[in-house]
Amino acid sequence: MRKIAVISAILEDPGKCQHEFNEVVSSFKGIIKGRMGIPFEEGLAVVCITVVGELDQINSLTGKIGNIEHVSVKTSVSKKDI
C-alpha cells in the first residue's frame, strides 16, 4: 500500500552536503510530488519533500538522507493508505 509522507531535512552546512543530498533525492524522483527549500543566512537550509510511495521506498529515502553528514532528517507518514 502507498502512503503520503513529508520528509523534513535540515542541512547544517549546505556547502558540504547539498550536492550529495540532491543526488540522493534525485534518485527517488519517481515518488517525489513536491519539494520546498529555504536557505538561511546562518549557514543552514531547510528542505521539505512530499512523497507518495510504498513505506519501504519512503524509509529508504529517509535512511539515505539521514546517512549524509551534516544532515538531520525526520519523516511524518500518513496513517491512511492511498
Backbone torsions as a table, in degrees:
resi	resn	phi	psi	omega
1	MET	NA	144.6	179.6
2	ARG	-92.3	150.1	179.4
3	LYS	-129.1	158.3	170.4
4	ILE	-99.7	138.2	179.6
5	ALA	-143.8	156.3	173.4
6	VAL	-120.1	123.6	178.3
7	ILE	-106.1	122.4	179.9
8	SER	-111.9	129.4	-178.9
9	ALA	-130.2	141.2	173.1
10	ILE	-113.1	119.7	176.9
11	LEU	-95.2	109.6	-172.3
12	GLU	-80.2	-16.1	174.2
13	ASP	-150.7	78.8	-172.7
14	PRO	-53.6	-34.1	179.9
15	GLY	-60.1	-29.1	-177.4
16	LYS	-94.2	-21.1	-172.3
17	CYS	-126.9	-8.4	-173.8
18	GLN	-63.6	-39.5	-178.6
19	HIS	-62.8	-48.8	179.6
20	GLU	-64.3	-40.8	177.7
21	PHE	-57.2	-48.9	-179.1
22	ASN	-63.8	-36.6	177.4
23	GLU	-63.5	-44.4	179.8
24	VAL	-63.6	-48.0	-179.2
25	VAL	-61.0	-42.7	-179.9
26	SER	-61.5	-31.4	-179.0
27	SER	-71.3	-11.0	177.5
28	PHE	-113.5	25.6	-173.7
29	LYS	-59.7	-21.5	-179.6
30	GLY	-67.8	-23.5	-179.2
31	ILE	-106.6	-7.5	-176.2
32	ILE	-83.7	126.5	179.8
33	LYS	-106.1	-21.6	179.4
34	GLY	-167.1	155.4	-178.8
35	ARG	-148.9	136.1	177.4
36	MET	-133.9	130.0	178.2
37	GLY	-122.9	139.3	179.2
38	ILE	-127.7	112.9	176.3
39	PRO	-82.4	146.5	176.9
40	PHE	-120.1	147.8	-178.8
41	GLU	-65.9	-20.9	-176.9
42	GLU	-76.4	10.6	-179.2
43	GLY	81.6	27.4	178.0
44	LEU	-125.4	159.0	171.2
45	ALA	-141.7	143.5	177.0
46	VAL	-115.7	130.9	-180.0
47	VAL	-127.1	130.5	175.5
48	CYS	-118.3	129.5	-177.3
49	ILE	-123.4	127.5	175.3
50	THR	-98.7	128.1	-177.8
51	VAL	-128.8	154.9	172.3
52	VAL	-132.6	117.3	-178.8
53	GLY	-174.5	-177.2	175.7
54	GLU	-67.4	149.8	-178.9
55	LEU	-57.7	-36.9	178.3
56	ASP	-62.2	-39.8	178.9
57	GLN	-66.0	-44.7	-179.6
58	ILE	-62.6	-44.7	179.3
59	ASN	-65.7	-36.1	178.7
60	SER	-65.0	-45.5	178.1
61	LEU	-62.1	-46.6	179.2
62	THR	-59.7	-43.8	-179.8
63	GLY	-63.4	-43.2	-179.8
64	LYS	-66.7	-38.6	176.6
65	ILE	-65.3	-42.5	-178.4
66	GLY	-65.4	-21.8	179.0
67	ASN	-84.0	-5.0	178.8
68	ILE	-80.4	130.4	179.4
69	GLU	-63.4	140.3	179.7
70	HIS	76.2	14.8	179.5
71	VAL	-123.0	130.9	172.2
72	SER	-111.0	139.7	-175.3
73	VAL	-140.4	145.5	173.2
74	LYS	-139.8	149.9	-180.0
75	THR	-131.1	136.4	171.9
76	SER	-112.5	127.0	-176.2
77	VAL	-116.7	137.9	178.2
78	SER	-63.5	147.3	175.9
79	LYS	-77.8	-28.3	-175.3
80	LYS	-88.8	136.6	173.0
81	ASP	-79.2	148.9	174.2
82	ILE	-121.6	NA	NA
